[in-house]
Structure formats: structure tokens, C-alpha cells
Amino acid sequence: ALEALARLRSTGSDVEAAADVLRAYVAARFGVRAPYRSTEEVLADPALGATPRERLQAVLATADRAKFASYRVVVPEREARLDDAEAFVRATAEEGTP
């Protein structure tokens, strides 16, 4: 997930792409069907346990606004959401995971 996020950062991809990476990561890491659920359903899933959801929520909510409300994400916000995505992955990665 970190490699995919780094590629997104270097290519200037949008926040929606970062949200897709996070959804795939959450599915693989926690067994949550994140790619097929709404943001609210993902965040409420008990499988996430005590993980810090603030950064995950920031990325998914911004992507939702961009996708469904024609919200335009400016570069500083895009960078902040990529930072959030990377921080969430780092905070929730299992010990020994590359």
C-alpha cells in the first residue's frame, strides 16, 4: 500500500485513487469488504478494532466529496490526504510486514 501511495504521489493522481488503495489495504489487512461498502460502513466495521480512524476518514470523506459532489481537491489538500493515507497504513501495519 505504501508503494502504491508513493506512486500516486509521484504521478499527481487524485484523492480517489488514494482512497481506492486504502480500501484495498483495509480489505487485505482487516478482512473488511471496504471496496464494496460506503465510507460510513467501513468506518463503523468492528474488524477495525481500536485503529485510529481519523486519517482513514479524512481520505475517504474527501474522495467521496470529489466523486459525488464534484468537489475540487486542491494540491495542498491532496498532499495532506496522501500524508493521512500513508500515516494510516504505517500505524496499522502488522509487525514484520514489508
RAQUI-V726471 format. One record per residue. N is the residue number from 1. RES is the residue in one small letter. NEAR is the number of other ideal C-beta (glycine too) atoms within 8 Angstrom. D_LAST is the distance of its C-alpha to the last C-alpha in Angstrom with 1 decimal. Layout:
n	res	near	d_last
N	RES	NEAR	D_LAST
N	RES	NEAR	D_LAST
//
This chain:
n	res	near	d_last
1	a	9	9.9
2	l	8	9.4
3	e	6	10.2
4	a	8	13.1
5	l	14	14.4
6	a	8	14.5
7	r	9	16.4
8	l	12	18.7
9	r	10	19.4
10	s	6	20.4
11	t	6	22.6
12	g	4	24.2
13	s	8	23.5
14	d	8	24.9
15	v	14	23.8
16	e	9	24.3
17	a	9	21.5
18	a	16	19.1
19	a	14	20.6
20	d	9	19.9
21	v	13	16.2
22	l	16	16.2
23	r	12	18.5
24	a	11	16.3
25	y	10	13.3
26	v	13	15.8
27	a	12	17.1
28	a	6	14.0
29	r	9	12.8
30	f	12	16.4
31	g	5	18.5
32	v	11	20.7
33	r	6	22.6
34	a	12	21.8
35	p	8	22.6
36	y	4	26.0
37	r	10	27.0
38	s	5	28.5
39	t	10	26.7
40	e	6	29.0
41	e	8	28.1
42	v	15	24.3
43	l	11	24.8
44	a	6	27.2
45	d	11	25.2
46	p	5	25.2
47	a	7	21.8
48	l	11	20.2
49	g	6	21.8
50	a	2	22.0
51	t	10	19.2
52	p	8	20.5
53	r	8	21.9
54	e	6	23.6
55	r	12	20.9
56	l	15	20.3
57	q	10	24.1
58	a	11	24.6
59	v	16	22.6
60	l	14	24.0
61	a	9	27.5
62	t	14	27.6
63	a	13	26.6
64	d	11	29.3
65	r	9	31.9
66	a	14	31.1
67	k	7	31.3
68	f	6	34.2
69	a	7	36.2
70	s	5	36.0
71	y	7	34.5
72	r	5	33.7
73	v	10	30.5
74	v	6	31.2
75	v	5	28.8
76	p	6	28.4
77	e	10	27.6
78	r	11	25.2
79	e	9	23.3
80	a	9	23.5
81	r	15	22.1
82	l	13	19.1
83	d	8	18.6
84	d	12	19.0
85	a	15	16.5
86	e	10	13.8
87	a	9	15.0
88	f	14	15.0
89	v	13	11.4
90	r	8	10.5
91	a	9	13.3
92	t	9	12.4
93	a	8	8.7
94	e	5	9.0
95	e	4	8.7
96	g	3	6.2
97	t	5	3.8
98	p	1	0.0
//
